[in-house]
Amino acid sequence: MDTKKIRWIFFDVGGTLVDETESFRRRVQRTIAMQKEIGNEYTEEQLENAMREAALSGGSYFRGAMKNIGLSPVAPYDAIGERLYPETQVVLKALSAKYKLGIIANQPMGTAKRLQTYGISEYISLVLSSAEEGVEKPEPIIFLSALERADCKAEEAVMIGDRPDNDILPAKRLGMKTIRITQGLGGLMPVRNEEMQADATVRNLNELLNILYR
């Protein structure tokens, strides 16, 4: 992948910079408790298997999974239990010395504050979160807003994320470079067509340095 013109790198959050495994386990547990209150019995194994199957079929791995099994209401995502992937801070520090870094993510309110709590906000120059923007990926407007605020052309930017539908496809359609990271449940999602095929694929954040920090 040619990176000579790249000025900005935009990251997804969940499954990319942040490991949401424990947060989703709590969400499953809270959902089970909510269902129990209305007389329905589910197990963690049932819901976690449904999430895995939804990811493998290319659907939203929580909302899609719960819809697939007809489960409502469900617990909202609250971010409790999130943790940075071990290499997140080191990689962001290295990349921020060469590029401007930003966030384009489907996240709840307070994303910028959480990044500060995690100790990585000093490397991030711009944060666009769906809750604050009022629009979710894969809608192109959130990507276009990020490029406009960054004063950056699409061909001067890279989008890095775990989901081919929400991260890779919309960014690629706008002319951005794309890198998919195959961590978490998002890494299980299938690439259904050429538009979902990233310019490069990595297994973890460390591998980004082989592409972007040469």
FIKOLZA-1660 file (N, C-alpha, C; in steps of 0.1 Angstrom, whole numbers, plus 5000, padded with zeros to 4 digits):
% residues 214
   i   px   py   pz ch aa at
   1 5008 4988 5000  A  M  N
   1 5000 5000 5000  A  M CA
   1 5009 5012 5000  A  M  C
   2 5006 5022 4991  A  D  N
   2 5014 5034 4989  A  D CA
   2 5010 5044 5000  A  D  C
   3 5019 5048 5009  A  T  N
   3 5015 5057 5020  A  T CA
   3 5022 5071 5018  A  T  C
   4 5028 5074 5007  A  K  N
   4 5035 5086 5005  A  K CA
   4 5027 5099 5007  A  K  C
   5 5014 5098 5003  A  K  N
   5 5005 5110 5004  A  K CA
   5 4998 5111 5017  A  K  C
   6 4999 5101 5025  A  I  N
   6 4990 5100 5037  A  I CA
   6 4994 5111 5048  A  I  C
   7 4984 5118 5052  A  R  N
   7 4986 5128 5063  A  R CA
   7 4979 5125 5075  A  R  C
   8 4967 5118 5074  A  W  N
   8 4958 5115 5085  A  W CA
   8 4956 5100 5086  A  W  C
   9 4955 5095 5098  A  I  N
   9 4951 5081 5100  A  I CA
   9 4939 5081 5109  A  I  C
  10 4927 5076 5105  A  F  N
  10 4915 5075 5113  A  F CA
  10 4913 5061 5118  A  F  C
  11 4910 5059 5131  A  F  N
  11 4908 5046 5137  A  F CA
  11 4893 5045 5142  A  F  C
  12 4888 5032 5140  A  D  N
  12 4877 5028 5148  A  D CA
  12 4881 5026 5162  A  D  C
  13 4872 5024 5172  A  V  N
  13 4876 5022 5186  A  V CA
  13 4874 5007 5190  A  V  C
  14 4862 5003 5191  A  G  N
  14 4860 4989 5196  A  G CA
  14 4865 4979 5186  A  G  C
  15 4873 4969 5191  A  G  N
  15 4879 4959 5183  A  G CA
  15 4891 4964 5175  A  G  C
  16 4894 4976 5176  A  T  N
  16 4906 4982 5169  A  T CA
  16 4916 4987 5179  A  T  C
  17 4912 4997 5187  A  L  N
  17 4921 5003 5198  A  L CA
  17 4917 4997 5211  A  L  C
  18 4904 4993 5213  A  V  N
  18 4899 4989 5226  A  V CA
  18 4894 4975 5225  A  V  C
  19 4897 4967 5234  A  D  N
  19 4892 4953 5236  A  D CA
  19 4879 4954 5244  A  D  C
  20 4868 4950 5237  A  E  N
  20 4855 4951 5243  A  E CA
  20 4850 4938 5249  A  E  C
  21 4858 4928 5249  A  T  N
  21 4854 4914 5253  A  T CA
  21 4846 4914 5266  A  T  C
  22 4852 4920 5277  A  E  N
  22 4845 4920 5290  A  E CA
  22 4833 4929 5290  A  E  C
  23 4833 4940 5282  A  S  N
  23 4821 4949 5282  A  S CA
  23 4810 4942 5276  A  S  C
  24 4812 4934 5265  A  F  N
  24 4801 4927 5259  A  F CA
  24 4797 4915 5268  A  F  C
  25 4806 4909 5275  A  R  N
  25 4802 4898 5285  A  R CA
  25 4792 4904 5295  A  R  C
  26 4796 4916 5300  A  R  N
  26 4787 4923 5310  A  R CA
  26 4773 4926 5303  A  R  C
  27 4774 4931 5291  A  R  N
  27 4761 4934 5284  A  R CA
  27 4752 4922 5282  A  R  C
  28 4759 4911 5279  A  V  N
  28 4751 4898 5278  A  V CA
  28 4745 4895 5292  A  V  C
  29 4753 4896 5302  A  Q  N
  29 4748 4892 5316  A  Q CA
  29 4736 4901 5320  A  Q  C
  30 4738 4914 5317  A  R  N
  30 4727 4924 5320  A  R CA
  30 4714 4921 5312  A  R  C
  31 4716 4917 5300  A  T  N
  31 4705 4914 5291  A  T CA
  31 4698 4902 5296  A  T  C
  32 4705 4892 5300  A  I  N
  32 4699 4880 5306  A  I CA
  32 4691 4883 5319  A  I  C
  33 4696 4892 5327  A  A  N
  33 4689 4896 5339  A  A CA
  33 4676 4904 5336  A  A  C
  34 4677 4912 5325  A  M  N
  34 4665 4919 5321  A  M CA
  34 4654 4909 5316  A  M  C
  35 4659 4900 5308  A  Q  N
  35 4649 4890 5303  A  Q CA
  35 4643 4881 5314  A  Q  C
  36 4651 4878 5324  A  K  N
  36 4647 4870 5335  A  K CA
  36 4635 4877 5342  A  K  C
  37 4636 4890 5343  A  E  N
  37 4626 4898 5350  A  E CA
  37 4612 4897 5343  A  E  C
  38 4612 4894 5330  A  I  N
  38 4599 4892 5323  A  I CA
  38 4596 4878 5320  A  I  C
  39 4603 4869 5327  A  G  N
  39 4600 4854 5326  A  G CA
  39 4607 4846 5315  A  G  C
  40 4618 4852 5309  A  N  N
  40 4625 4845 5298  A  N CA
  40 4639 4840 5304  A  N  C
  41 4643 4828 5300  A  E  N
  41 4655 4823 5305  A  E CA
  41 4665 4821 5293  A  E  C
  42 4677 4827 5295  A  Y  N
  42 4687 4826 5285  A  Y CA
  42 4700 4823 5292  A  Y  C
  43 4710 4817 5286  A  T  N
  43 4723 4815 5292  A  T CA
  43 4733 4824 5284  A  T  C
  44 4745 4826 5291  A  E  N
  44 4756 4834 5284  A  E CA
  44 4760 4826 5272  A  E  C
  45 4761 4813 5273  A  E  N
  45 4766 4806 5261  A  E CA
  45 4756 4808 5249  A  E  C
  46 4743 4808 5251  A  Q  N
  46 4734 4810 5241  A  Q CA
  46 4736 4823 5234  A  Q  C
  47 4737 4834 5242  A  L  N
  47 4738 4847 5236  A  L CA
  47 4752 4849 5229  A  L  C
  48 4762 4844 5235  A  E  N
  48 4776 4846 5230  A  E CA
  48 4777 4838 5217  A  E  C
  49 4771 4826 5216  A  N  N
  49 4770 4818 5203  A  N CA
  49 4763 4826 5193  A  N  C
  50 4752 4832 5197  A  A  N
  50 4744 4840 5187  A  A CA
  50 4752 4852 5182  A  A  C
  51 4760 4858 5190  A  M  N
  51 4768 4869 5186  A  M CA
  51 4779 4864 5176  A  M  C
  52 4785 4853 5179  A  R  N
  52 4795 4847 5170  A  R CA
  52 4789 4844 5156  A  R  C
  53 4777 4838 5157  A  E  N
  53 4770 4834 5144  A  E CA
  53 4766 4846 5136  A  E  C
  54 4762 4857 5143  A  A  N
  54 4758 4869 5136  A  A CA
  54 4771 4876 5129  A  A  C
  55 4782 4876 5136  A  A  N
  55 4794 4881 5130  A  A CA
  55 4798 4873 5118  A  A  C
  56 4798 4860 5119  A  L  N
  56 4802 4851 5108  A  L CA
  56 4793 4853 5096  A  L  C
  57 4780 4857 5098  A  S  N
  57 4771 4859 5087  A  S CA
  57 4771 4873 5082  A  S  C
  58 4779 4881 5088  A  G  N
  58 4781 4895 5083  A  G CA
  58 4772 4905 5089  A  G  C
  59 4765 4901 5100  A  G  N
  59 4756 4911 5107  A  G CA
  59 4762 4917 5119  A  G  C
  60 4755 4927 5124  A  S  N
  60 4759 4933 5137  A  S CA
  60 4759 4923 5148  A  S  C
  61 4771 4922 5154  A  Y  N
  61 4772 4910 5163  A  Y CA
  61 4766 4911 5177  A  Y  C
  62 4760 4923 5180  A  F  N
  62 4752 4923 5192  A  F CA
  62 4737 4926 5188  A  F  C
  63 4735 4938 5183  A  R  N
  63 4721 4941 5179  A  R CA
  63 4715 4931 5169  A  R  C
  64 4724 4927 5159  A  G  N
  64 4719 4917 5149  A  G CA
  64 4716 4904 5156  A  G  C
  65 4725 4900 5165  A  A  N
  65 4723 4887 5171  A  A CA
  65 4710 4887 5180  A  A  C
  66 4708 4897 5187  A  M  N
  66 4696 4898 5195  A  M CA
  66 4683 4898 5187  A  M  C
  67 4684 4905 5176  A  K  N
  67 4673 4905 5166  A  K CA
  67 4670 4892 5160  A  K  C
  68 4681 4885 5157  A  N  N
  68 4680 4871 5151  A  N CA
  68 4672 4861 5160  A  N  C
  69 4674 4863 5173  A  I  N
  69 4668 4853 5182  A  I CA
  69 4655 4859 5188  A  I  C
  70 4651 4871 5183  A  G  N
  70 4639 4877 5188  A  G CA
  70 4639 4882 5202  A  G  C
  71 4651 4887 5207  A  L  N
  71 4652 4891 5221  A  L CA
  71 4651 4906 5223  A  L  C
  72 4642 4910 5231  A  S  N
  72 4640 4924 5234  A  S CA
  72 4632 4925 5247  A  S  C
  73 4636 4934 5256  A  P  N
  73 4646 4945 5254  A  P CA
  73 4660 4939 5257  A  P  C
  74 4671 4947 5254  A  V  N
  74 4684 4944 5257  A  V CA
  74 4691 4955 5264  A  V  C
  75 4702 4952 5271  A  A  N
  75 4709 4962 5279  A  A CA
  75 4717 4971 5269  A  A  C
  76 4718 4983 5272  A  P  N
  76 4726 4992 5264  A  P CA
  76 4741 4990 5266  A  P  C
  77 4749 4994 5257  A  Y  N
  77 4764 4993 5259  A  Y CA
  77 4768 5004 5268  A  Y  C
  78 4776 5001 5278  A  D  N
  78 4780 5011 5288  A  D CA
  78 4795 5013 5289  A  D  C
  79 4803 5005 5281  A  A  N
  79 4818 5007 5281  A  A CA
  79 4825 5002 5293  A  A  C
  80 4818 4998 5304  A  I  N
  80 4824 4993 5316  A  I CA
  80 4831 4979 5312  A  I  C
  81 4844 4978 5316  A  G  N
  81 4851 4966 5313  A  G CA
  81 4860 4967 5301  A  G  C
  82 4859 4978 5293  A  E  N
  82 4868 4980 5282  A  E CA
  82 4882 4981 5287  A  E  C
  83 4891 4977 5278  A  R  N
  83 4906 4979 5281  A  R CA
  83 4913 4981 5268  A  R  C
  84 4924 4988 5268  A  L  N
  84 4932 4990 5256  A  L CA
  84 4938 4976 5252  A  L  C
  85 4940 4974 5239  A  Y  N
  85 4948 4963 5236  A  Y CA
  85 4962 4966 5240  A  Y  C
  86 4970 4956 5244  A  P  N
  86 4984 4959 5250  A  P CA
  86 4993 4968 5242  A  P  C
  87 4992 4968 5229  A  E  N
  87 5001 4976 5221  A  E CA
  87 4995 4989 5216  A  E  C
  88 4983 4992 5220  A  T  N
  88 4976 5004 5215  A  T CA
  88 4984 5017 5218  A  T  C
  89 4988 5019 5230  A  Q  N
  89 4995 5032 5234  A  Q CA
  89 5008 5033 5226  A  Q  C
  90 5016 5023 5226  A  V  N
  90 5029 5023 5219  A  V CA
  90 5028 5026 5204  A  V  C
  91 5018 5020 5198  A  V  N
  91 5016 5022 5184  A  V CA
  91 5011 5036 5180  A  V  C
  92 5001 5040 5188  A  L  N
  92 4996 5054 5186  A  L CA
  92 5007 5064 5188  A  L  C
  93 5015 5063 5198  A  K  N
  93 5026 5072 5201  A  K CA
  93 5036 5072 5189  A  K  C
  94 5039 5061 5183  A  A  N
  94 5048 5060 5172  A  A CA
  94 5042 5067 5159  A  A  C
  95 5029 5063 5157  A  L  N
  95 5023 5069 5145  A  L CA
  95 5020 5084 5146  A  L  C
  96 5017 5089 5158  A  S  N
  96 5014 5103 5160  A  S CA
  96 5027 5112 5157  A  S  C
  97 5038 5106 5157  A  A  N
  97 5051 5113 5154  A  A CA
  97 5052 5116 5139  A  A  C
  98 5044 5109 5131  A  K  N
  98 5045 5110 5116  A  K CA
  98 5032 5114 5110  A  K  C
  99 5021 5112 5116  A  Y  N
  99 5008 5115 5111  A  Y CA
  99 4999 5122 5121  A  Y  C
 100 4988 5128 5116  A  K  N
 100 4977 5132 5125  A  K CA
 100 4968 5120 5127  A  K  C
 101 4963 5118 5139  A  L  N
 101 4954 5107 5142  A  L CA
 101 4940 5112 5146  A  L  C
 102 4930 5104 5141  A  G  N
 102 4917 5108 5144  A  G CA
 102 4908 5095 5147  A  G  C
 103 4896 5097 5152  A  I  N
 103 4887 5086 5155  A  I CA
 103 4874 5088 5147  A  I  C
 104 4870 5078 5141  A  I  N
 104 4856 5077 5135  A  I CA
 104 4850 5064 5140  A  I  C
 105 4840 5065 5149  A  A  N
 105 4836 5053 5155  A  A CA
 105 4821 5054 5159  A  A  C
 106 4814 5043 5159  A  N  N
 106 4801 5042 5165  A  N CA
 106 4802 5039 5180  A  N  C
 107 4801 5049 5187  A  Q  N
 107 4804 5049 5202  A  Q CA
 107 4794 5057 5209  A  Q  C
 108 4792 5054 5222  A  P  N
 108 4782 5062 5231  A  P CA
 108 4788 5075 5234  A  P  C
 109 4780 5083 5241  A  M  N
 109 4785 5097 5245  A  M CA
 109 4797 5095 5254  A  M  C
 110 4806 5105 5253  A  G  N
 110 4817 5106 5262  A  G CA
 110 4830 5099 5257  A  G  C
 111 4830 5096 5244  A  T  N
 111 4841 5089 5238  A  T CA
 111 4855 5096 5240  A  T  C
 112 4855 5109 5238  A  A  N
 112 4868 5116 5239  A  A CA
 112 4873 5116 5254  A  A  C
 113 4863 5116 5263  A  K  N
 113 4867 5116 5277  A  K CA
 113 4872 5102 5281  A  K  C
 114 4866 5091 5275  A  R  N
 114 4871 5078 5278  A  R CA
 114 4886 5076 5272  A  R  C
 115 4888 5082 5261  A  L  N
 115 4901 5081 5255  A  L CA
 115 4912 5088 5264  A  L  C
 116 4907 5099 5270  A  Q  N
 116 4916 5106 5279  A  Q CA
 116 4919 5097 5292  A  Q  C
 117 4908 5091 5297  A  T  N
 117 4910 5082 5308  A  T CA
 117 4919 5070 5305  A  T  C
 118 4919 5065 5293  A  Y  N
 118 4928 5054 5289  A  Y CA
 118 4942 5059 5286  A  Y  C
 119 4944 5072 5286  A  G  N
 119 4958 5077 5285  A  G CA
 119 4963 5078 5270  A  G  C
 120 4953 5079 5261  A  I  N
 120 4958 5080 5247  A  I CA
 120 4953 5092 5240  A  I  C
 121 4946 5101 5247  A  S  N
 121 4940 5113 5240  A  S CA
 121 4951 5122 5235  A  S  C
 122 4963 5122 5241  A  E  N
 122 4973 5131 5237  A  E CA
 122 4978 5128 5223  A  E  C
 123 4975 5116 5218  A  Y  N
 123 4979 5112 5204  A  Y CA
 123 4968 5115 5194  A  Y  C
 124 4956 5118 5199  A  I  N
 124 4944 5119 5190  A  I CA
 124 4941 5134 5188  A  I  C
 125 4940 5138 5175  A  S  N
 125 4937 5152 5172  A  S CA
 125 4923 5155 5169  A  S  C
 126 4915 5145 5166  A  L  N
 126 4901 5147 5162  A  L CA
 126 4893 5134 5166  A  L  C
 127 4881 5136 5172  A  V  N
 127 4872 5125 5176  A  V CA
 127 4858 5127 5171  A  V  C
 128 4854 5118 5162  A  L  N
 128 4840 5118 5158  A  L CA
 128 4833 5106 5162  A  L  C
 129 4824 5107 5171  A  S  N
 129 4816 5096 5177  A  S CA
 129 4802 5097 5172  A  S  C
 130 4796 5085 5169  A  S  N
 130 4782 5085 5164  A  S CA
 130 4772 5092 5173  A  S  C
 131 4774 5090 5186  A  A  N
 131 4764 5095 5196  A  A CA
 131 4764 5110 5195  A  A  C
 132 4776 5116 5194  A  E  N
 132 4777 5131 5194  A  E CA
 132 4774 5136 5180  A  E  C
 133 4777 5129 5170  A  E  N
 133 4774 5133 5156  A  E CA
 133 4760 5131 5151  A  E  C
 134 4753 5122 5158  A  G  N
 134 4739 5119 5154  A  G CA
 134 4738 5111 5141  A  G  C
 135 4749 5104 5138  A  V  N
 135 4749 5096 5126  A  V CA
 135 4759 5084 5128  A  V  C
 136 4755 5072 5123  A  E  N
 136 4764 5061 5125  A  E CA
 136 4771 5056 5112  A  E  C
 137 4783 5051 5114  A  K  N
 137 4788 5044 5102  A  K CA
 137 4779 5032 5099  A  K  C
 138 4777 5029 5086  A  P  N
 138 4785 5032 5075  A  P CA
 138 4780 5044 5067  A  P  C
 139 4772 5053 5073  A  E  N
 139 4768 5065 5066  A  E CA
 139 4780 5073 5062  A  E  C
 140 4781 5077 5049  A  P  N
 140 4793 5085 5045  A  P CA
 140 4795 5098 5052  A  P  C
 141 4784 5104 5056  A  I  N
 141 4785 5118 5062  A  I CA
 141 4795 5119 5074  A  I  C
 142 4796 5108 5082  A  I  N
 142 4805 5109 5093  A  I CA
 142 4819 5109 5089  A  I  C
 143 4822 5102 5078  A  F  N
 143 4836 5102 5072  A  F CA
 143 4839 5115 5065  A  F  C
 144 4829 5120 5058  A  L  N
 144 4831 5133 5051  A  L CA
 144 4833 5144 5061  A  L  C
 145 4826 5144 5073  A  S  N
 145 4827 5154 5083  A  S CA
 145 4841 5153 5089  A  S  C
 146 4846 5141 5091  A  A  N
 146 4860 5139 5096  A  A CA
 146 4870 5145 5087  A  A  C
 147 4869 5142 5074  A  L  N
 147 4878 5148 5064  A  L CA
 147 4877 5163 5063  A  L  C
 148 4865 5168 5064  A  E  N
 148 4864 5183 5063  A  E CA
 148 4870 5189 5075  A  E  C
 149 4868 5184 5087  A  R  N
 149 4874 5190 5100  A  R CA
 149 4889 5189 5100  A  R  C
 150 4894 5178 5094  A  A  N
 150 4908 5176 5094  A  A CA
 150 4915 5183 5082  A  A  C
 151 4906 5190 5074  A  D  N
 151 4912 5197 5062  A  D CA
 151 4920 5187 5054  A  D  C
 152 4915 5176 5051  A  C  N
 152 4922 5165 5045  A  C CA
 152 4914 5159 5033  A  C  C
 153 4921 5156 5022  A  K  N
 153 4915 5150 5011  A  K CA
 153 4914 5135 5014  A  K  C
 154 4904 5128 5008  A  A  N
 154 4902 5114 5010  A  A CA
 154 4914 5106 5007  A  A  C
 155 4921 5109 4996  A  E  N
 155 4933 5102 4992  A  E CA
 155 4945 5104 5001  A  E  C
 156 4944 5114 5011  A  E  N
 156 4954 5116 5020  A  E CA
 156 4952 5110 5034  A  E  C
 157 4941 5101 5034  A  A  N
 157 4937 5095 5047  A  A CA
 157 4936 5080 5046  A  A  C
 158 4938 5074 5058  A  V  N
 158 4937 5060 5059  A  V CA
 158 4926 5057 5070  A  V  C
 159 4917 5048 5067  A  M  N
 159 4907 5043 5078  A  M CA
 159 4911 5029 5082  A  M  C
 160 4912 5028 5095  A  I  N
 160 4916 5015 5101  A  I CA
 160 4905 5010 5110  A  I  C
 161 4900 4998 5107  A  G  N
 161 4889 4993 5116  A  G CA
 161 4887 4978 5114  A  G  C
 162 4879 4972 5122  A  D  N
 162 4877 4957 5122  A  D CA
 162 4866 4952 5113  A  D  C
 163 4856 4961 5110  A  R  N
 163 4844 4957 5103  A  R CA
 163 4845 4961 5088  A  R  C
 164 4844 4951 5079  A  P  N
 164 4844 4954 5065  A  P CA
 164 4832 4962 5060  A  P  C
 165 4820 4961 5067  A  D  N
 165 4808 4968 5063  A  D CA
 165 4808 4982 5068  A  D  C
 166 4812 4985 5081  A  N  N
 166 4811 4998 5087  A  N CA
 166 4824 5006 5085  A  N  C
 167 4835 5000 5084  A  D  N
 167 4848 5007 5083  A  D CA
 167 4854 5008 5069  A  D  C
 168 4855 4996 5063  A  I  N
 168 4863 4995 5050  A  I CA
 168 4854 5000 5038  A  I  C
 169 4843 4995 5037  A  L  N
 169 4835 4998 5025  A  L CA
 169 4832 5013 5023  A  L  C
 170 4826 5020 5033  A  P  N
 170 4823 5034 5032  A  P CA
 170 4835 5043 5030  A  P  C
 171 4846 5039 5037  A  A  N
 171 4859 5047 5035  A  A CA
 171 4864 5045 5021  A  A  C
 172 4864 5033 5016  A  K  N
 172 4870 5030 5003  A  K CA
 172 4862 5037 4992  A  K  C
 173 4849 5037 4994  A  R  N
 173 4840 5044 4984  A  R CA
 173 4843 5059 4982  A  R  C
 174 4848 5065 4993  A  L  N
 174 4851 5079 4993  A  L CA
 174 4865 5081 4988  A  L  C
 175 4873 5071 4986  A  G  N
 175 4887 5072 4981  A  G CA
 175 4898 5072 4991  A  G  C
 176 4894 5069 5004  A  M  N
 176 4904 5067 5015  A  M CA
 176 4911 5054 5013  A  M  C
 177 4923 5053 5018  A  K  N
 177 4930 5041 5019  A  K CA
 177 4924 5033 5031  A  K  C
 178 4925 5020 5031  A  T  N
 178 4919 5012 5042  A  T CA
 178 4928 5001 5047  A  T  C
 179 4927 4999 5060  A  I  N
 179 4934 4988 5066  A  I CA
 179 4924 4981 5076  A  I  C
 180 4922 4968 5074  A  R  N
 180 4914 4961 5083  A  R CA
 180 4922 4953 5093  A  R  C
 181 4917 4954 5106  A  I  N
 181 4924 4947 5117  A  I CA
 181 4915 4936 5121  A  I  C
 182 4920 4924 5122  A  T  N
 182 4911 4912 5124  A  T CA
 182 4911 4908 5139  A  T  C
 183 4908 4917 5148  A  Q  N
 183 4907 4914 5162  A  Q CA
 183 4892 4913 5166  A  Q  C
 184 4889 4906 5176  A  G  N
 184 4875 4906 5182  A  G CA
 184 4865 4900 5172  A  G  C
 185 4853 4901 5175  A  L  N
 185 4842 4895 5167  A  L CA
 185 4841 4902 5153  A  L  C
 186 4845 4914 5152  A  G  N
 186 4845 4921 5139  A  G CA
 186 4854 4914 5130  A  G  C
 187 4865 4908 5135  A  G  N
 187 4875 4901 5126  A  G CA
 187 4869 4888 5120  A  G  C
 188 4857 4884 5125  A  L  N
 188 4851 4872 5120  A  L CA
 188 4842 4875 5108  A  L  C
 189 4839 4887 5106  A  M  N
 189 4829 4891 5096  A  M CA
 189 4835 4889 5082  A  M  C
 190 4826 4884 5073  A  P  N
 190 4831 4880 5059  A  P CA
 190 4833 4892 5050  A  P  C
 191 4842 4891 5041  A  V  N
 191 4843 4901 5030  A  V CA
 191 4835 4896 5018  A  V  C
 192 4824 4903 5016  A  R  N
 192 4814 4898 5006  A  R CA
 192 4817 4903 4992  A  R  C
 193 4824 4913 4990  A  N  N
 193 4827 4918 4976  A  N CA
 193 4840 4926 4976  A  N  C
 194 4844 4931 4965  A  E  N
 194 4856 4938 4963  A  E CA
 194 4856 4951 4971  A  E  C
 195 4845 4958 4972  A  E  N
 195 4844 4970 4979  A  E CA
 195 4847 4969 4994  A  E  C
 196 4845 4957 4999  A  M  N
 196 4848 4954 5013  A  M CA
 196 4862 4949 5016  A  M  C
 197 4870 4948 5005  A  Q  N
 197 4883 4943 5006  A  Q CA
 197 4893 4954 5009  A  Q  C
 198 4899 4954 5021  A  A  N
 198 4908 4965 5025  A  A CA
 198 4921 4965 5016  A  A  C
 199 4927 4976 5016  A  D  N
 199 4940 4977 5009  A  D CA
 199 4951 4969 5016  A  D  C
 200 4949 4967 5029  A  A  N
 200 4958 4958 5036  A  A CA
 200 4951 4953 5048  A  A  C
 201 4955 4941 5053  A  T  N
 201 4949 4935 5065  A  T CA
 201 4960 4931 5075  A  T  C
 202 4957 4934 5087  A  V  N
 202 4967 4931 5098  A  V CA
 202 4959 4923 5109  A  V  C
 203 4967 4916 5117  A  R  N
 203 4961 4908 5128  A  R CA
 203 4961 4916 5141  A  R  C
 204 4969 4926 5142  A  N  N
 204 4970 4934 5154  A  N CA
 204 4976 4947 5151  A  N  C
 205 4976 4956 5161  A  L  N
 205 4981 4970 5159  A  L CA
 205 4996 4970 5156  A  L  C
 206 5003 4962 5162  A  N  N
 206 5018 4962 5159  A  N CA
 206 5021 4960 5145  A  N  C
 207 5013 4953 5138  A  E  N
 207 5016 4950 5123  A  E CA
 207 5013 4963 5115  A  E  C
 208 5006 4973 5120  A  L  N
 208 5004 4985 5113  A  L CA
 208 5018 4992 5111  A  L  C
 209 5027 4991 5120  A  L  N
 209 5040 4998 5118  A  L CA
 209 5048 4993 5106  A  L  C
 210 5046 4981 5102  A  N  N
 210 5052 4975 5090  A  N CA
 210 5047 4982 5078  A  N  C
 211 5035 4987 5078  A  I  N
 211 5029 4994 5067  A  I CA
 211 5030 5009 5067  A  I  C
 212 5028 5015 5079  A  L  N
 212 5027 5029 5080  A  L CA
 212 5039 5036 5086  A  L  C
 213 5048 5029 5091  A  Y  N
 213 5059 5035 5098  A  Y CA
 213 5072 5030 5093  A  Y  C
 214 5075 5033 5080  A  R  N
 214 5087 5028 5073  A  R CA
 214 5095 5040 5069  A  R  C
% end
